[in-house]
Structures are given as structure tokens and as C-alpha cells.
Amino acid sequence: MASPRLETFCCPNRDAATEFAVSFQPGPFGALSLGSAAVSLVFAVLQVLPKRRGYRRLGQYPLPRPASSSRILFIISICDILGCTGIIVRSSVWLGVPSLIERVSVTNDTDVLPEAFCVGSAMWIQLFFSASFWWTFCYAVDVFLVVKTSAGISTIVLYHMITWGLAVLLCVEGVAMLYYPSISDCEQGLQHAIPHYITTYAPMLLVLTANPVFFSRTVSAVTSLLKGRQGIYTENERRLANEIKIRFFKIMLVFFVCWTPNIINECLLFYLEMQPDINDSSLRNIRNAALTTWFIMGILNPMQAFLNTLAFHGWTGLDVDLNPQRSRELAWDSGSTSVPNTMGQNPVVGTTLLYQSHIQELQKDTMGNGQQHSDAISVLSEGSESSTVEIHISSELRGDVDADGESLENSVRH
């Protein structure tokens, strides 16, 4: 899991609350963390790998560059996967070589390997989960900007600078202040550790507070945008707006479930740390609650990798396609103007109808506000569970839209 307590544990003269939490049943806790991270890693990788279904060849046009929001979702998944990898390595060493971890508590030990592994693994996990938090915040900002100002792929460079810069800066600064003047002789005192905990929880709290605001404003903007496309708010537009709202709700639900236990646990441990004797009988319920949330964190934190992919894309299946030639073909992304494939409908015929419907919308957008509305809705509704297929047509190909529609329809008939 990702907790600043694990970095504090690397100090031989750690505080009593950290010692109490990390030293309680390290074997079962490491096994739970390892199992949760391994399951999450496997399924998250399966989710992001290309699948055989959903690939079709449409003409000879090059694939347009994906929207920045689509890239952000992929980067979030990669950060979560790398964070899970760190948890797997750390938990495996804790279970396989317990003597290495025990030597972390030895003061004035000349062997630097235990402390180096403890600090390195903790920083790896914190860095990538912190980067995942910043990217999640950037996703909320990006979808809002796409709808309001038609921000494009060029903003991805700015997002990289913000997310990785802040993640590295806060991680290094927090660790440097925590381990001052040295890892083997950290300064004691709550005031000394507070900056480290602030740099850890600041991006998490930012997502919990700011993202719902951005998502709410985005949904309101999308509703107005859909009403303005045809002058009416039909059932299809209402269904699409509801799908976008549900998708945002899933993203926040996953984040809330996976990381709220960390905040609760930290508050409990801080309360214990301020007590003169954490083993006092009057604090029994507080200690039990702290240990309970500690184990919940070990299970839920790594599961964010898999649960995020479900919130982003739904279940993509196990039909993985590792053919490099096929991966270069045009990938049909789930989109906004599609409908569920129910009652035994032919999925290819359904795809043709949806494609023609999208062509009509593109033509309408060309006469009105251009490509902004179509691109914005495509970005927001990509990967919705009730959608089938939509093709993102670049602006320079609009003149050939009718020809593409006829060629696709002919291919279906044959």
C-alpha cells in the first residue's frame, strides 16, 4: 500500500504509532498486500492490452492522434501498475527475507542495504501513486477544458510538466525533511514529520475536493452543449449525459473507496501519537480501529489499478491481441452516439448505422461550430459500458465522409 508511515518506518528511531502499526502482524499484512497487488496488476494489464474484437479496417486513412483525455487515462493506468509493482516487490522481500527488514531497526548498523531498500521501495510507491493523483486531477481539468474551450492534444505536454514535476518535487522534499540529518538518526517530533505527510496527502485531498467540482461543471456544460446541437434535448442526448455523469461518478467512487481509509488511519495514528502512552487501556478502541483501517489500506490501495480501468473503460474482456500488425490497424473506440447491442442485433450492421449517424452529426457540426462538440462528447463518453462503436473522423477527412460511408455499407452487405 501507499502510506507515509512506511517511509517513517525506515528510521530506526521511529515514533511509537508507526512502530505499532507497521510491526503488527507483518507476515499476514504483507501477504494480503502482495495478493491484492498481484491480482490488481494482472487484471489491470489485461484491461489495457489491445483486444481482437473492436478492430476493423476502414479505408487507408491514418489514425488521428488520440485526444489528451484518452492519453491521460492510459497514463493513470500505467502509474497505478507501476505503483502495484513496487508493492509486490516490497511485500515479497518482507515475506521472503524478514531479516532484511528487521535490520532496519538496528541503530548504527554499517549495512546500508536494509535502509536503502526500505527508502527506495517506499519512494517508488509514493512517487507513482502521487503521480496518479496528479494525473487524475489533470483529467478532471482537461475534460472541463475540452467542453468549454476545446483544448486539444497540445496541453498534454503541460500536464506532463505539472504532474511529474510536482510528484518528484514533493516526494523528494518530503523525504529529505523526514530523514534529516540522516536516515539512521532522524529527528524526532511530530512537527518534523508533518511536512512529509502534507506532501503525501496534498494531491489526494486535491482530487477528493476539486475533481467533483470540475466533473459537476463538466456535466452541466455537456448538457447545455447537447441541447445546443439540435435545439432540443432528446432521449439520446439525455442518455448520453447520464452516461457521462455515471462515468465521472465511478471514477470518484473508486478513488474514494481506495484512499479514504488512508486518511482515517492517519488521523487515528496521529491521535495515538499525541498520547503519552498509546498502550493505555482507554485507547483500545482507537488502536483496534487503526489496525483495522491499516489492513483495509493494504487491500484497497493496490486495487486502484484494476478498479480504475473498470471505471475508465468497463470490462474489456480477455481476448488479448498481441499481433503487432493488427495493432497498427484502425482501432474503433467506444463513443458517444452509439447504443447498446441488444436483442440479438448484428454488431457490424449496428456499427454501420452508428457510423452513418456520426457522419450526419459531423456534417451538422461542420455547418455550425465545427468539430468542438463532436470531439468533446467523444472524449467524455469514450469507453462507456452501453456503447458499441464510434469512429473519430479528423477534420481533414470530412470531405471523404460520404465515400467512406458507402464503402463500409457495401462491405457489410457482402
C-alpha positions in Angstrom: 0.0 0.0 0.0 1.0 3.7 -0.2 1.4 5.3 3.3 3.9 7.8 4.6 4.1 5.5 7.7 6.2 3.1 5.7 8.8 5.7 4.9 8.8 6.8 8.6 9.4 3.1 9.4 12.7 3.3 7.7 14.0 5.5 10.6 15.4 3.3 13.4 14.2 5.9 15.9 10.7 5.9 14.5 7.7 7.1 16.6 5.6 4.8 18.7 2.5 5.0 16.5 4.4 4.0 13.4 6.1 1.1 15.2 2.7 0.0 16.5 1.0 -0.1 13.1 3.9 -1.5 10.9 5.1 -4.1 13.4 1.6 -5.6 13.9 1.4 -9.0 12.1 3.8 -8.1 9.3 3.5 -11.5 7.8 -0.3 -11.6 7.2 -0.3 -7.9 6.3 2.5 -8.5 3.7 0.6 -11.5 2.3 -2.6 -9.5 1.9 -0.8 -6.6 0.2 1.0 -9.0 -2.1 -2.1 -10.8 -3.1 -4.1 -7.7 -3.7 -1.4 -6.0 -5.7 -0.8 -9.1 -7.8 -4.5 -9.6 -8.7 -4.8 -5.9 -9.4 -1.7 -5.8 -11.6 -2.7 -8.8 -13.7 -6.2 -7.6 -14.4 -5.1 -4.0 -15.0 -2.6 -5.2 -17.6 -5.2 -7.3 -19.2 -7.6 -4.4 -19.3 -5.1 -2.0 -21.1 -3.8 -4.6 -23.6 -5.3 -4.4 -27.1 -8.2 -6.8 -27.8 -9.1 -8.7 -31.0 -12.7 -7.6 -31.0 -13.4 -4.0 -32.0 -10.7 -3.8 -34.7 -11.8 -3.1 -38.3 -10.0 -1.7 -41.3 -11.7 1.4 -42.7 -10.1 2.7 -45.9 -6.4 3.7 -45.9 -6.6 6.8 -43.8 -4.1 7.2 -40.9 -5.4 7.0 -37.4 -5.9 10.5 -35.9 -4.0 11.3 -32.8 -6.0 10.5 -29.7 -7.4 13.2 -27.5 -5.4 14.3 -24.5 -8.0 12.9 -22.1 -7.7 9.4 -23.6 -3.9 9.6 -23.1 -4.4 10.8 -19.5 -6.5 7.8 -18.7 -3.8 5.5 -20.1 -1.1 7.3 -18.1 -3.1 6.9 -14.9 -3.3 3.2 -15.5 0.4 3.0 -16.1 1.2 4.9 -12.9 -1.1 2.6 -11.0 0.5 -0.5 -12.5 4.0 0.7 -11.6 2.8 1.5 -8.1 1.4 -2.0 -7.7 4.8 -3.4 -9.0 6.5 -1.6 -6.1 4.1 -3.0 -3.6 4.7 -6.5 -5.0 8.4 -6.2 -4.8 8.4 -4.7 -1.3 5.9 -7.3 0.1 7.8 -10.2 -1.5 11.0 -9.1 0.2 9.3 -8.5 3.5 7.9 -12.1 3.4 10.9 -13.8 1.8 13.7 -12.0 3.7 12.3 -10.8 7.0 15.8 -10.4 8.5 16.5 -7.6 5.9 13.6 -5.6 7.3 14.5 -6.4 10.9 17.9 -4.8 10.4 16.2 -1.5 9.6 15.6 -1.1 13.3 19.2 -1.6 14.2 20.9 1.7 15.1 24.4 2.5 13.8 24.4 -0.6 11.6 27.1 -0.4 8.9 25.0 -2.3 6.4 23.1 0.2 4.3 21.2 -2.3 2.2 18.1 -2.6 4.5 17.7 1.1 4.8 18.3 1.7 1.1 15.7 -0.9 0.1 13.2 0.4 2.7 13.5 4.0 1.5 13.8 3.1 -2.2 10.7 0.9 -2.3 8.7 3.4 -0.2 9.7 6.3 -2.5 8.9 4.3 -5.7 5.4 3.5 -4.4 4.7 7.1 -3.2 6.0 8.6 -6.4 3.8 6.7 -8.9 0.7 6.8 -6.8 1.2 10.5 -6.2 1.7 10.9 -10.0 -1.6 9.0 -10.4 -3.3 11.5 -8.1 -2.0 14.5 -10.1 -3.0 12.9 -13.4 -6.5 12.2 -12.1 -6.7 15.9 -11.2 -5.5 16.9 -14.7 -8.1 14.6 -16.2 -10.9 16.5 -14.5 -9.4 19.8 -15.6 -8.9 18.5 -19.2 -12.4 17.2 -19.8 -13.7 20.5 -18.5 -11.5 22.5 -20.8 -12.3 20.2 -23.8 -16.0 21.1 -23.3 -15.6 24.8 -22.5 -12.7 25.8 -24.7 -11.9 22.9 -27.0 -8.4 22.3 -25.5 -6.5 19.8 -27.6 -3.7 17.4 -27.5 -1.1 20.2 -27.2 -2.0 20.5 -23.5 -0.6 17.0 -22.7 2.9 18.5 -22.6 1.9 20.9 -19.9 0.2 18.1 -18.0 3.4 16.1 -18.1 5.4 19.0 -16.7 2.9 19.7 -13.9 2.3 16.1 -12.8 5.8 14.7 -12.9 7.3 17.9 -11.7 5.1 18.1 -8.7 5.2 14.4 -7.9 9.0 14.3 -7.9 9.4 17.7 -6.1 7.0 16.8 -3.3 8.3 13.3 -2.9 12.0 14.3 -2.7 11.3 17.3 -0.5 9.1 15.3 1.9 11.7 12.5 2.2 14.6 14.9 2.6 12.9 16.7 5.5 11.9 13.4 7.1 15.3 11.8 7.0 17.2 14.9 8.2 20.0 14.9 9.3 20.4 11.2 8.2 18.3 8.1 7.8 20.0 6.4 10.7 19.3 9.3 13.0 16.1 11.0 12.0 14.9 14.0 14.0 12.0 13.1 16.3 8.9 15.1 16.9 5.6 15.5 15.3 6.4 18.9 13.8 9.4 17.4 11.9 7.2 14.7 10.2 4.2 16.9 9.4 5.7 18.3 6.1 6.3 14.8 4.8 2.7 13.9 5.5 1.4 17.1 3.9 3.3 16.4 0.7 1.9 12.9 0.6 -1.7 13.7 1.2 -2.0 17.1 -0.6 -2.6 15.6 -4.1 -5.0 13.0 -2.6 -7.1 15.7 -0.9 -7.0 17.8 -4.0 -8.6 15.1 -6.1 -11.2 14.4 -3.4 -12.2 18.1 -3.2 -11.6 19.6 -6.6 -12.5 16.8 -9.0 -16.1 16.6 -8.0 -16.4 20.3 -8.7 -14.9 20.0 -12.2 -16.9 16.9 -13.0 -20.1 18.6 -11.9 -19.4 21.7 -14.0 -18.4 19.5 -17.0 -21.7 17.6 -16.8 -23.6 20.9 -16.7 -21.6 22.1 -19.7 -22.2 18.9 -21.6 -26.0 19.2 -21.0 -26.0 22.7 -22.5 -23.8 21.5 -25.3 -26.1 18.7 -26.2 -29.2 20.9 -26.1 -27.5 23.3 -28.5 -26.6 20.7 -31.1 -30.1 20.3 -32.5 -32.1 22.8 -30.4 -33.8 20.0 -28.5 -32.9 17.7 -25.7 -34.0 14.2 -26.9 -33.8 10.9 -25.1 -30.5 10.1 -26.8 -28.9 13.3 -25.5 -30.3 12.6 -22.1 -29.0 9.1 -22.1 -25.5 10.3 -23.2 -25.4 13.0 -20.5 -26.4 10.4 -17.9 -23.6 8.0 -19.1 -21.0 10.7 -18.7 -22.3 11.5 -15.3 -22.1 7.9 -14.3 -18.6 7.6 -15.6 -17.4 10.5 -13.5 -19.2 9.0 -10.5 -17.4 5.7 -11.0 -14.0 7.4 -11.1 -14.7 9.3 -7.9 -16.2 6.2 -6.2 -13.1 4.2 -6.9 -10.8 6.9 -5.6 -13.0 7.5 -2.5 -13.1 3.7 -1.7 -9.4 3.1 -2.2 -8.0 6.1 -0.4 -10.4 7.3 2.3 -9.1 4.5 4.6 -5.7 6.2 4.4 -7.0 9.5 5.7 -9.0 7.8 8.5 -6.0 5.7 9.5 -3.6 8.7 9.5 -6.0 10.6 11.8 -6.2 7.7 14.2 -2.4 7.2 14.3 -1.8 10.9 14.8 -4.2 10.8 17.7 -2.3 7.9 19.2 1.0 9.6 18.6 -0.1 12.6 20.7 -1.0 10.4 23.7 1.6 9.9 26.4 1.1 6.1 26.3 -0.5 4.5 23.3 -0.9 1.2 25.2 -3.3 2.7 27.7 -6.4 0.6 28.1 -8.7 3.6 27.4 -7.2 3.7 23.8 -8.1 0.2 23.0 -10.9 1.0 20.6 -8.7 3.6 18.8 -5.9 1.1 18.4 -8.3 -1.6 17.0 -9.7 1.0 14.6 -6.2 2.0 13.5 -5.2 -1.6 12.9 -8.4 -2.4 11.0 -8.0 0.6 8.6 -4.3 -0.3 8.3 -5.2 -3.8 6.9 -8.0 -2.3 4.7 -5.4 0.0 3.2 -3.2 -2.9 2.4 -6.0 -4.4 0.4 -7.7 -1.4 -1.2 -4.7 0.8 -2.2 -3.3 -1.7 -4.7 -6.8 -2.5 -6.1 -7.0 1.0 -7.5 -5.1 -0.1 -10.6 -7.7 -2.6 -11.7 -10.8 -0.7 -10.4 -9.6 2.5 -12.3 -9.6 0.6 -15.6 -13.1 -0.6 -14.9 -14.2 2.9 -14.2 -12.5 4.2 -17.3 -13.3 1.5 -19.9 -15.6 -1.1 -18.3 -14.7 -4.7 -18.7 -12.7 -5.1 -21.9 -12.5 -8.9 -21.9 -9.7 -11.4 -22.0 -9.4 -11.7 -25.8 -6.0 -10.1 -25.9 -4.5 -9.4 -29.3 -0.6 -9.3 -29.3 -0.4 -9.3 -33.1 1.8 -6.2 -33.9 0.4 -5.9 -37.4 -3.2 -5.8 -36.2 -2.3 -3.3 -33.5 -1.4 -0.9 -36.3 -4.9 -1.1 -37.8 -7.5 1.5 -37.0 -8.9 0.9 -33.5 -12.6 1.8 -33.1 -13.0 3.5 -29.8 -16.2 3.3 -27.8 -18.1 6.5 -28.2 -20.9 8.8 -27.7 -23.5 8.3 -30.4 -23.7 4.6 -30.1 -26.4 2.4 -28.5 -26.4 -0.9 -26.7 -26.1 -4.0 -28.9 -29.2 -5.9 -27.6 -31.9 -8.3 -28.8 -29.5 -10.2 -31.0 -28.6 -7.3 -33.3 -25.8 -7.8 -35.8 -23.0 -5.8 -34.3 -21.5 -5.0 -37.7 -24.8 -3.7 -39.1 -25.3 -1.7 -35.9 -21.8 -0.3 -36.4 -22.7 0.9 -39.9 -25.8 2.6 -38.6 -23.9 4.3 -35.8 -21.2 5.3 -38.3 -23.7 6.9 -40.6 -25.3 8.7 -37.7 -22.0 10.0 -36.6 -21.3 11.2 -40.2 -24.5 13.2 -40.1 -23.5 14.8 -36.8 -20.1 15.7 -38.1 -21.7 17.3 -41.1 -24.0 19.3 -38.8 -21.1 20.4 -36.7 -19.2 21.5 -39.8 -22.1 23.8 -40.6 -22.2 25.1 -37.0 -19.4 25.2 -34.5 -17.0 22.8 -36.3 -15.6 19.8 -34.6 -15.5 21.0 -31.0 -18.9 19.5 -30.0 -18.2 16.1 -31.5 -14.7 15.8 -30.2 -15.8 16.9 -26.7 -18.5 14.3 -26.5 -16.3 11.6 -27.9 -13.7 12.3 -25.3 -16.1 12.2 -22.4 -18.1 9.2 -23.4 -15.2 7.0 -24.6 -15.4 3.6 -23.0 -19.0 3.8 -21.8 -20.4 0.4 -21.0 -23.5 0.9 -23.0 -21.8 2.0 -26.2 -20.6 -0.1 -29.1 -18.5 1.7 -31.7 -17.8 5.2 -32.9 -15.2 6.4 -35.3 -13.3 9.7 -34.7 -13.0 11.4 -38.0 -10.3 14.1 -38.3 -11.3 17.4 -39.8 -9.2 17.0 -43.0 -11.1 13.8 -43.9 -14.6 15.2 -43.7 -14.7 15.8 -47.5 -14.5 12.0 -47.9 -17.1 11.1 -45.4 -19.8 10.0 -47.8 -17.5 7.8 -49.8 -16.3 6.1 -46.6 -19.9 5.5 -45.5 -20.8 3.8 -48.8 -17.7 1.6 -48.7 -18.4 0.4 -45.2 -22.1 -0.3 -46.0 -21.0 -2.3 -49.1 -18.6 -4.3 -47.0 -21.4 -5.2 -44.6 -23.7 -6.3 -47.3 -21.1 -8.7 -48.6 
